[in-house]
């Protein structure tokens, strides 16, 4: 037996459409010519421009998960470092 890639239910091997969810057995997702490797450059982009990193993370979450993780990690790291900088700046300002 075959299983639906969308809902996981059993489906007839001869069927082209899942009777449970109605999804086609054949994936219509376009295949990218570039592999999803994550790359340091995307992480650096997310670090330098955190808003762009967040947007790209949300856009690529399902389509390119490794690249989305890299850009999201860069954006999150940048935001955490900025928050720490302002926290220490606040502490130094209180000490004077």
Protein Blocks (a to p, Z undefined) as FASTA:
>chain_A
ZZdfklopacdfkbcbdfklopafbdcbdcdfbdcehpamlmmmmmmmmmlmmmmmmmmm
mmmmmlmmmmmmmmmmmmmmmmmmmmmmmmmmmmZZ
